[in-house]
Protein backbone atom coordinates (compact mmCIF):
# COMPACT_ATOMS: atom_id res chain seq x y z
CA UNK A 1 0.00 0.00 0.00
CA UNK A 2 2.98 2.35 0.36
CA UNK A 3 2.95 2.59 -3.44
CA UNK A 4 0.06 5.05 -3.09
CA UNK A 5 2.15 7.62 -1.22
CA UNK A 6 5.19 6.93 -3.40
CA UNK A 7 3.11 7.43 -6.54
CA UNK A 8 1.62 10.64 -5.16
CA UNK A 9 5.19 11.86 -4.63
CA UNK A 10 6.12 10.98 -8.20
CA UNK A 11 3.10 12.84 -9.53
CA UNK A 12 3.80 15.90 -7.37
CA UNK A 13 7.40 16.08 -8.62
CA UNK A 14 6.60 15.65 -12.32
CA UNK A 15 3.76 18.18 -12.18
CA UNK A 16 6.07 20.69 -10.52
CA UNK A 17 8.83 20.13 -13.08
CA UNK A 18 6.37 20.31 -15.97
CA UNK A 19 5.03 23.60 -14.62
CA UNK A 20 8.59 24.98 -14.40
CA UNK A 21 9.10 23.96 -18.05
CA UNK A 22 5.73 25.50 -19.02
CA UNK A 23 4.67 22.16 -20.48
CA UNK A 24 1.12 21.55 -21.59
CA UNK A 25 1.35 17.76 -21.30
CA UNK A 26 3.54 15.10 -19.72
CA UNK A 27 4.03 12.21 -22.15
CA UNK A 28 6.52 9.87 -20.46
CA UNK A 29 7.94 9.38 -16.98
CA UNK A 30 11.09 7.26 -16.76
CA UNK A 31 11.54 5.59 -13.38
CA UNK A 32 14.53 3.64 -12.08
CA UNK A 33 13.77 0.99 -9.47
CA UNK A 34 16.27 -1.26 -7.73
CA UNK A 35 15.63 -4.99 -7.56
CA UNK A 36 15.72 -4.86 -3.77
CA UNK A 37 13.21 -2.05 -3.39
CA UNK A 38 9.74 -3.11 -2.41
CA UNK A 39 8.12 -1.07 -5.20
CA UNK A 40 5.77 -3.03 -7.47
CA UNK A 41 5.47 -1.64 -11.01
CA UNK A 42 1.84 -2.64 -11.51
CA UNK A 43 0.78 -0.97 -8.26
CA UNK A 44 2.55 2.25 -9.17
CA UNK A 45 0.88 2.19 -12.59
CA UNK A 46 -2.54 1.55 -11.05
CA UNK A 47 -2.23 4.41 -8.55
CA UNK A 48 -0.71 6.72 -11.15
CA UNK A 49 -3.65 6.18 -13.49
CA UNK A 50 -6.04 7.01 -10.65
CA UNK A 51 -4.13 9.99 -9.21
CA UNK A 52 -3.18 11.64 -12.50
CA UNK A 53 -6.74 11.75 -13.82
CA UNK A 54 -7.71 15.31 -14.82
CA UNK A 55 -4.08 16.51 -14.85
CA UNK A 56 -1.56 17.16 -17.62
CA UNK A 57 -0.04 13.79 -16.73
CA UNK A 58 -3.24 11.83 -17.28
CA UNK A 59 -2.03 10.10 -20.44
CA UNK A 60 1.64 9.82 -19.49
CA UNK A 61 3.38 6.52 -20.05
CA UNK A 62 5.35 5.15 -17.10
CA UNK A 63 8.57 3.46 -18.13
CA UNK A 64 10.26 1.23 -15.52
CA UNK A 65 13.97 0.34 -15.56
CA UNK A 66 14.99 -2.29 -13.01
CA UNK A 67 18.50 -2.22 -11.53
CA UNK A 68 19.84 -5.62 -10.40
CA UNK A 69 21.35 -6.04 -6.96
CA UNK A 70 25.12 -5.80 -6.79
CA UNK A 71 27.40 -5.97 -3.79
CA UNK A 72 31.08 -5.25 -3.18
CA UNK A 73 33.32 -7.27 -0.93
CA UNK A 74 34.59 -5.09 1.93
CA UNK A 75 37.74 -7.21 2.19
CA UNK A 76 39.02 -7.24 -1.39
CA UNK A 77 36.72 -4.74 -3.15
CA UNK A 78 35.45 -7.25 -5.73
CA UNK A 79 31.98 -6.35 -7.10
CA UNK A 80 29.53 -9.22 -7.67
CA UNK A 81 25.87 -10.17 -7.89
CA UNK A 82 25.23 -12.63 -5.08
CA UNK A 83 23.28 -15.83 -5.40
CA UNK A 84 20.12 -15.72 -3.25
CA UNK A 85 21.65 -18.12 -0.76
CA UNK A 86 25.37 -17.40 -1.11
CA UNK A 87 26.78 -13.98 -0.34
CA UNK A 88 30.41 -14.99 -0.05
CA UNK A 89 32.85 -13.21 -2.33
CA UNK A 90 33.73 -15.31 -5.38
CA UNK A 91 37.18 -13.63 -5.40
CA UNK A 92 38.36 -14.09 -1.78
CA UNK A 93 35.61 -16.23 -0.22
CA UNK A 94 34.83 -13.83 2.66
CA UNK A 95 31.30 -13.06 3.84
CA UNK A 96 31.71 -9.31 4.22
CA UNK A 97 29.79 -7.49 1.49
CA UNK A 98 28.02 -4.17 1.18
CA UNK A 99 25.15 -3.45 -1.18
CA UNK A 100 26.19 -0.96 -3.87
CA UNK A 101 23.27 -1.23 -6.31
CA UNK A 102 19.71 -2.47 -6.32
CA UNK A 103 18.05 -0.19 -3.76
CA UNK A 104 17.45 2.74 -6.11
CA UNK A 105 14.14 4.45 -6.67
CA UNK A 106 14.06 7.73 -8.56
CA UNK A 107 12.63 9.62 -11.51
CA UNK A 108 15.29 9.49 -14.20
CA UNK A 109 13.56 11.89 -16.59
CA UNK A 110 10.24 13.16 -17.84
CA UNK A 111 9.18 13.95 -21.38
CA UNK A 112 6.81 16.83 -21.95
CA UNK A 113 5.17 18.83 -24.72
Secondary structure, DSSP 8 states (H G I E B T S, - for coil): -HHHHHHHHHHHHHHHHHHHTT-S-EEEEEEEEETTS---HHHHHHHHHHHTTTSTTTT-EEEEEEE--EEEETTT--EE---SS--S-TTT----EEEEES--EEEEEEEE-
